[in-house]
Amino acid sequence: MDVSRSFPDGPADRVFEGRLVGGSTRAGQPEPEEPVPFARTEISAEAREAALRVLDSGWVTTGPETALFEREFAAYVGAAYAVGVSSCTAALELALRALRLPAGSRVLVPTLTFCGTAHAVLHAGLLPVLVDVDPRTGMPSALTTARAVVRCGKPAAMVVVHLAGAPAPLDELAAAAGLPLELVVEDAAHALDTYVGDRPVGALTRAACFSFYATKNLPIGEGGMVTTDDPELAERVHRARLHGMSSDAWRRYQPGGSWRYTVDEAGLKANMTDLQAAIGRMQLRHLPEWQRRREALATLYTARLRHVPGLRLPLAPAEGRHAWHLYAVRVLEERFGRGRDELVERLAAQHIGTSVHFVPLHRMPYFRRTALCPAGGFPGADALFPGLLSLPMHPALTERQVDTVCRALARSARPAEEAPR
């Protein structure tokens, strides 16, 4: 499959008007639908070959492939340094540790994010302060950020999440928090190839943290990366990812290397392996074409679904670039005619995979106990969450599968007269 091809004109590009389902055989029977997985891990042929090469090399853990991947990834996002780690959660924790904040310092975190974002703050010995979101974007605004600061006190740092791959307004959020960009860490798990204005995420703040999980835009299976322009922060993360040791095994075991090392501070076991790095290097070569495919799929979804009542669709940003890690719609129950959870069940019965990004942190017992929740609650996130629904989105998704999803959504929308009152 050529993942970089554009969509052809013609009947396949028809728009779903309201509950129009379209598609029939010559005998007048409905077209058979095919299962549509929510995600699929795309591993290139070159990546498979690279993995075998590393397995045959006799060295599979952190070593020369990791160093090469770090340099190539840093160049891709325009950063001076990149440090490969075991996950984006580890990347966030290590980046926050590297800020050298006093224990217990308050760190702003959106309530609408993956739980790993807040876990990283806690594991770094810091206190998450949950921030409400603008229901139009799913991300904090200057207003919700300022409210959290007023109600919980001035933070020492903040984590900004580029939700679904949409660019977050970094400068506005930092200003609302009263922080310089040097005290902002980006959760860029969704944001590889996201641009804020005309600059890619990767070197806009003190540190950006990326994910290579199986469903991400650059899938390896597991793994993460910290990028920065700060050589001191890069060195701190580099050392801390391997227990804080002054020398890693690759350097110690080279001919002429010394077994001697020291540990000056606490670290983690959070290194990237050469097996992961070799796969990542080859995957990175395909990223531009995969990103073009994601953008084309987002455009197609929008064309197909724009007339389905009760679906609020994601918008491309007026400035910058959306990475389209997710295509997340909002189901407006009163207009759509049924709620998000019922819709999920109907789609699952038709073998269409979906997901929800995310359950707000303030709805989870653990974070209600361990994070600061500003007085006044989280009206933006609470209004948004019940309707959030992520549709299938990955480079291997076909036009036929997009049609299957859109037909199922159009069939599920009830006319106003059928909607419950």
Phi and psi in degrees as a GROMACS rama.xvg file:
@    title "Ramachandran Plot"
@    xaxis  label "Phi"
@    yaxis  label "Psi"
@TYPE xy
-87.6539  100.004  ASP-2
-73.0581  -9.25412  VAL-3
-96.0077  -2.47741  SER-4
-70.4861  154.356  ARG-5
-88.2485  167.376  SER-6
-82.3082  137.478  PHE-7
-75.7018  156.461  PRO-8
-78.6405  161.966  ASP-9
128.093  -168.973  GLY-10
-57.351  -30.4385  PRO-11
-64.3901  -19.153  ALA-12
-96.0345  17.587  ASP-13
-63.4041  150.869  ARG-14
-92.5024  140.253  VAL-15
-82.9344  105.42  PHE-16
-86.0096  112.814  GLU-17
57.0899  -117.086  GLY-18
-99.3756  13.5049  ARG-19
-59.3756  127.754  LEU-20
-106.331  -31.7506  VAL-21
59.063  175.702  GLY-22
80.4981  106.881  GLY-23
-151.339  158.816  SER-24
-81.4578  174.896  THR-25
-65.047  -25.2942  ARG-26
-81.0757  0.7826  ALA-27
85.1676  3.99051  GLY-28
-87.5515  150.619  GLN-29
-59.7173  144.828  PRO-30
-64.1499  139.63  GLU-31
-65.6324  135.343  PRO-32
-89.3204  156.32  GLU-33
-115.899  152.367  GLU-34
-60.6926  144.279  PRO-35
-127.734  103.433  VAL-36
-70.2478  148.426  PRO-37
-62.9154  -39.9476  PHE-38
-143.395  158.066  ALA-39
-147.055  130.04  ARG-40
-81.2279  116.594  THR-41
-94.0286  112.402  GLU-42
-115.526  119.125  ILE-43
-72.0508  159.83  SER-44
-60.7188  -38.4362  ALA-45
-64.3636  -36.1711  GLU-46
-66.912  -38.7373  ALA-47
-62.5408  -43.9148  ARG-48
-64.0321  -40.2033  GLU-49
-64.2502  -38.9685  ALA-50
-62.2918  -43.2448  ALA-51
-64.8922  -38.4552  LEU-52
-60.2321  -43.2869  ARG-53
-68.1853  -40.9498  VAL-54
-61.2605  -32.0208  LEU-55
-82.6441  -11.6898  ASP-56
-77.9016  -20.3491  SER-57
90.161  -1.43177  GLY-58
-138.901  114.543  TRP-59
-117.243  -14.1083  VAL-60
-91.7099  -165.989  THR-61
-54.3004  124.687  THR-62
-169.002  -141.298  GLY-63
-65.5208  -35.9071  PRO-64
-65.1484  -38.6371  GLU-65
-62.5894  -43.6768  THR-66
-61.848  -40.8894  ALA-67
-67.3118  -42.7029  LEU-68
-62.4582  -40.6776  PHE-69
-59.4979  -44.8257  GLU-70
-65.7507  -43.5227  ARG-71
-68.5839  -38.3038  GLU-72
-68.6856  -42.2382  PHE-73
-58.1988  -42.9123  ALA-74
-64.4191  -37.5691  ALA-75
-63.3983  -41.2489  TYR-76
-95.1744  -0.379718  VAL-77
79.743  25.7474  GLY-78
-102.361  157.595  ALA-79
-76.9363  -31.9255  ALA-80
-138.183  149.513  TYR-81
-142.648  141.053  ALA-82
-128.209  119.762  VAL-83
-79.1249  134.761  GLY-84
-136.095  -175.772  VAL-85
-82.5195  -20.8994  SER-86
-167.142  167.276  SER-87
-68.2811  -34.4502  CYS-88
-61.415  -43.6983  THR-89
-63.8228  -38.8448  ALA-90
-59.8981  -44.2705  ALA-91
-63.7712  -46.211  LEU-92
-61.3751  -45.0778  GLU-93
-66.1021  -39.4191  LEU-94
-64.8922  -42.1988  ALA-95
-66.6103  -40.4368  LEU-96
-58.9541  -39.1671  ARG-97
-69.3968  -15.6813  ALA-98
-71.8278  -15.6776  LEU-99
59.6214  45.1281  ARG-100
-81.3881  149.694  LEU-101
-60.1471  145.805  PRO-102
-55.4163  137.957  ALA-103
82.4488  2.45984  GLY-104
-61.3013  148.1  SER-105
-85.2627  133.763  ARG-106
-129.275  124.141  VAL-107
-72.3869  134.707  LEU-108
-140.046  133.243  VAL-109
-62.032  142.372  PRO-110
-72.3513  -24.7945  THR-111
-96.4101  86.4968  LEU-112
-159.566  169.961  THR-113
-66.6621  146.879  PHE-114
-59.8819  -26.1284  CYS-115
-60.5815  -28.5197  GLY-116
-61.5026  -47.5028  THR-117
-74.5785  -35.2918  ALA-118
-57.805  -40.9598  HIS-119
-60.8015  -40.4849  ALA-120
-62.8281  -46.6588  VAL-121
-64.3444  -43.3327  LEU-122
-65.6306  -24.8427  HIS-123
-81.5588  3.07785  ALA-124
81.1561  22.012  GLY-125
-116.426  171.119  LEU-126
-112.496  115.485  LEU-127
-72.0181  136.08  PRO-128
-113.339  113.933  VAL-129
-77.8968  137.286  LEU-130
-118.4  133.175  VAL-131
-68.3531  165.4  ASP-132
-120.239  160.711  VAL-133
-78.8264  121.141  ASP-134
-63.2306  -15.3196  PRO-135
-76.6618  -28.8898  ARG-136
-115.979  -21.6838  THR-137
78.2505  3.20508  GLY-138
-120.292  155.687  MET-139
-57.1724  150.841  PRO-140
-110.474  173.544  SER-141
-58.6902  -36.3369  ALA-142
-68.7303  -48.0543  LEU-143
-67.2643  -32.5831  THR-144
-66.874  -46.6828  THR-145
-61.5323  -38.4937  ALA-146
-63.0326  -42.0449  ARG-147
-62.8013  -38.3412  ALA-148
-66.4034  -44.0063  VAL-149
-61.8655  -41.1523  VAL-150
-85.1117  -22.9246  ARG-151
-121.726  -2.27087  CYS-152
95.2535  162.741  GLY-153
-65.4104  130.471  LYS-154
-82.1561  162.414  PRO-155
-89.1126  -23.5162  ALA-156
-164.031  174.912  ALA-157
-147.083  151.637  MET-158
-108.976  124.628  VAL-159
-104.889  130.071  VAL-160
-107.927  126.603  VAL-161
-89.0999  84.4811  HIS-162
-65.4462  128.844  LEU-163
68.3169  -3.01267  ALA-164
106.101  -0.68114  GLY-165
-77.4639  142.838  ALA-166
-73.0742  127.643  PRO-167
-82.5784  148.367  ALA-168
-78.6477  82.0138  PRO-169
-56.8075  -49.4419  LEU-170
-62.7205  -42.2565  ASP-171
-64.1757  -43.2082  GLU-172
-68.2549  -42.6406  LEU-173
-62.5122  -42.624  ALA-174
-63.3893  -41.2636  ALA-175
-64.9804  -30.945  ALA-176
-84.2039  -8.68736  ALA-177
71.4011  32.7298  GLY-178
-122.613  146.232  LEU-179
-76.3382  161.059  PRO-180
-63.3132  -18.0275  LEU-181
-67.5594  -15.0058  GLU-182
-112.718  23.498  LEU-183
-113.676  129.639  VAL-184
-113.87  132.412  VAL-185
-97.7554  128.271  GLU-186
-85.4725  98.6864  ASP-187
-105.834  29.3752  ALA-188
-56.2806  -32.943  ALA-189
-98.7209  0.0683586  HIS-190
-117.449  24.089  ALA-191
-71.8305  118.63  LEU-192
86.3704  9.16971  ASP-193
-76.6264  139.334  THR-194
-117.349  133.943  TYR-195
-101.458  109.203  VAL-196
66.772  -126.652  GLY-197
-105.664  17.6986  ASP-198
-122.09  137.068  ARG-199
-73.9936  147.889  PRO-200
-62.7988  132.794  VAL-201
151.394  -29.0898  GLY-202
-144.225  29.8621  ALA-203
-92.8592  -23.8791  LEU-204
-129.517  -167.703  THR-205
-62.0236  -38.371  ARG-206
-157.519  143.787  ALA-207
-120.534  140.026  ALA-208
-121.681  121.957  CYS-209
-112.024  158.368  PHE-210
-120.313  142.83  SER-211
-119.081  28.2436  PHE-212
-57.7798  164.215  TYR-213
-57.9024  -27.0676  ALA-214
-99.8653  0.718093  THR-215
-79.2727  171.939  LYS-216
-63.4662  -30.4907  ASN-217
-117.498  86.5861  LEU-218
-82.9872  129.886  PRO-219
-115.204  -35.5645  ILE-220
134.221  -55.1673  GLY-221
-147.379  166.878  GLU-222
127.913  162.187  GLY-223
-154.65  174.909  GLY-224
-149.574  140.172  MET-225
-108.425  126.912  VAL-226
-117.491  147.382  THR-227
-164.835  159.948  THR-228
-100.185  1.4829  ASP-229
-96.742  109.872  ASP-230
-64.1235  -33.0914  PRO-231
-68.6534  -43.4034  GLU-232
-63.7258  -41.8909  LEU-233
-59.2607  -42.1798  ALA-234
-67.2016  -38.3973  GLU-235
-63.1582  -43.965  ARG-236
-66.6681  -41.5191  VAL-237
-58.1017  -42.3079  HIS-238
-76.8318  -41.5331  ARG-239
-68.4674  -23.8201  ALA-240
-67.9095  -17.7467  ARG-241
-124.425  64.4838  LEU-242
64.0744  10.5069  HIS-243
78.3635  14.4693  GLY-244
-73.2128  145.371  MET-245
-77.0466  -14.5865  SER-246
-148.719  131.35  SER-247
-85.079  171.622  ASP-248
-63.4402  -37.7106  ALA-249
-58.1807  -45.7786  TRP-250
-70.1305  -35.7403  ARG-251
-70.3846  -33.7844  ARG-252
-93.5467  -1.12462  TYR-253
-68.7617  151.55  GLN-254
-54.2901  127.588  PRO-255
87.2718  -5.48799  GLY-256
-74.6232  160.913  GLY-257
-108.654  143.107  SER-258
-73.5485  -12.2239  TRP-259
-73.7089  140.289  ARG-260
-157.028  166.696  TYR-261
-136.195  165.262  THR-262
-128.617  118.421  VAL-263
-97.9534  -19.6275  ASP-264
-157.005  168.03  GLU-265
-66.5892  141.056  ALA-266
-134.771  -171.967  GLY-267
-123.5  165.891  LEU-268
-98.0524  89.1737  LYS-269
-142.733  34.0221  ALA-270
-83.9727  156.652  ASN-271
-87.6141  147.05  MET-272
-95.1042  160.377  THR-273
-66.0557  -29.4303  ASP-274
-62.7038  -46.2471  LEU-275
-62.862  -44.6482  GLN-276
-63.7636  -39.4637  ALA-277
-64.2235  -41.5385  ALA-278
-63.2751  -45.8574  ILE-279
-60.8219  -39.1126  GLY-280
-61.1647  -43.5629  ARG-281
-73.355  -36.6503  MET-282
-61.9769  -36.8743  GLN-283
-60.2031  -30.5413  LEU-284
-66.3601  -25.9332  ARG-285
-93.3658  -9.5215  HIS-286
-56.8174  -44.169  LEU-287
-57.3931  -42.8094  PRO-288
-71.352  -35.6314  GLU-289
-64.5958  -36.9817  TRP-290
-68.7668  -37.8289  GLN-291
-61.6111  -38.8025  ARG-292
-65.2333  -44.5854  ARG-293
-59.1602  -43.4642  ARG-294
-63.6936  -40.6482  GLU-295
-65.2799  -38.8372  ALA-296
-65.3938  -40.6967  LEU-297
-62.4084  -41.5999  ALA-298
-62.3385  -41.3124  THR-299
-66.6231  -45.5706  LEU-300
-55.2824  -46.7699  TYR-301
-61.8007  -42.3786  THR-302
-63.9428  -40.2532  ALA-303
-71.5149  -34.1203  ARG-304
-104.875  -3.71013  LEU-305
-66.061  -19.4966  ARG-306
-105.557  5.26456  HIS-307
-77.8527  121.547  VAL-308
-67.2148  141.465  PRO-309
82.0951  9.60104  GLY-310
-111.048  121.586  LEU-311
-97.8091  121.152  ARG-312
-96.4028  151.931  LEU-313
-69.8934  149.491  PRO-314
-112.188  144.986  LEU-315
-67.0298  142.543  ALA-316
-67.3023  147.613  PRO-317
-65.5909  -32.5599  ALA-318
-129.878  148.796  GLU-319
86.0215  -160.899  GLY-320
-141.24  136.12  ARG-321
-89.159  132.538  HIS-322
-83.4101  -10.4204  ALA-323
50.7832  44.8949  TRP-324
-62.9289  -39.7033  HIS-325
-125.406  150.259  LEU-326
-113.788  95.6892  TYR-327
-106.55  120.76  ALA-328
-101.296  167.689  VAL-329
-119.075  123.715  ARG-330
-90.4119  113.339  VAL-331
-91.3194  98.5743  LEU-332
-54.4252  -43.5098  GLU-333
-62.4286  -37.7495  GLU-334
-87.9387  -34.9345  ARG-335
-74.2862  -31.5077  PHE-336
101.812  -10.5661  GLY-337
-153.154  157.756  ARG-338
-80.9436  167.654  GLY-339
-57.1981  -45.8368  ARG-340
-65.6131  -40.207  ASP-341
-64.5601  -39.7681  GLU-342
-63.4225  -41.9242  LEU-343
-57.029  -43.6708  VAL-344
-65.4025  -41.1845  GLU-345
-63.6987  -41.8161  ARG-346
-67.818  -40.8165  LEU-347
-61.3884  -37.3441  ALA-348
-64.1283  -22.1462  ALA-349
-99.1638  14.3528  GLN-350
63.6005  38.0787  HIS-351
-112.135  119.337  ILE-352
-83.7358  140.555  GLY-353
-139.961  175.574  THR-354
-153.286  175.116  SER-355
-128.819  126.335  VAL-356
-127.225  98.5856  HIS-357
-142.242  172.407  PHE-358
-71.6234  121.9  VAL-359
-57.1918  143.091  PRO-360
-62.3596  -33.1235  LEU-361
-70.3523  -8.68799  HIS-362
-91.1037  0.126588  ARG-363
-104.69  129.898  MET-364
-54.7472  -40.0493  PRO-365
-61.2939  -43.9122  TYR-366
-78.0808  -23.4005  PHE-367
-66.1421  -27.4838  ARG-368
-85.6361  -29.7396  ARG-369
-110.848  -11.3788  THR-370
-114.414  160.258  ALA-371
-86.4233  128.272  LEU-372
-114.735  113.156  CYS-373
-57.5906  145.168  PRO-374
-59.5051  145.983  ALA-375
101.523  -10.3437  GLY-376
72.8006  -158.402  GLY-377
-132.535  66.5965  PHE-378
-61.8331  -34.5764  PRO-379
-65.8825  -49.795  GLY-380
-66.8027  -38.2269  ALA-381
-68.1336  -30.0751  ASP-382
-74.4462  -33.9047  ALA-383
-81.9188  -43.1837  LEU-384
-56.6924  -44.68  PHE-385
-60.5119  -19.6185  PRO-386
-107.775  -1.4032  GLY-387
-68.1519  133.948  LEU-388
-151.78  122.886  LEU-389
-97.0797  126.663  SER-390
-91.1075  161.96  LEU-391
-53.2993  134.614  PRO-392
-156.087  109.135  MET-393
-164.918  157.368  HIS-394
-61.3884  -24.7577  PRO-395
-83.2918  -3.36805  ALA-396
-62.8798  134.141  LEU-397
-99.1383  164.324  THR-398
-60.8568  -39.4796  GLU-399
-61.293  -40.3258  ARG-400
-68.0645  -38.7692  GLN-401
-60.9546  -42.1236  VAL-402
-59.3198  -42.6517  ASP-403
-59.2398  -46.3435  THR-404
-62.543  -46.5458  VAL-405
-69.0342  -36.7055  CYS-406
-62.5877  -43.0278  ARG-407
-63.7319  -39.4685  ALA-408
-66.614  -43.0313  LEU-409
-63.8509  -39.7821  ALA-410
-66.0012  -30.4367  ARG-411
-79.7251  -20.4997  SER-412
-74.7665  124.594  ALA-413
-87.62  141.147  ARG-414
-59.6474  154.846  PRO-415
-53.5654  -36.3792  ALA-416
-72.6915  -17.9019  GLU-417
-93.6975  -14.7244  GLU-418
-66.7117  141.988  ALA-419
-64.7697  147.173  PRO-420
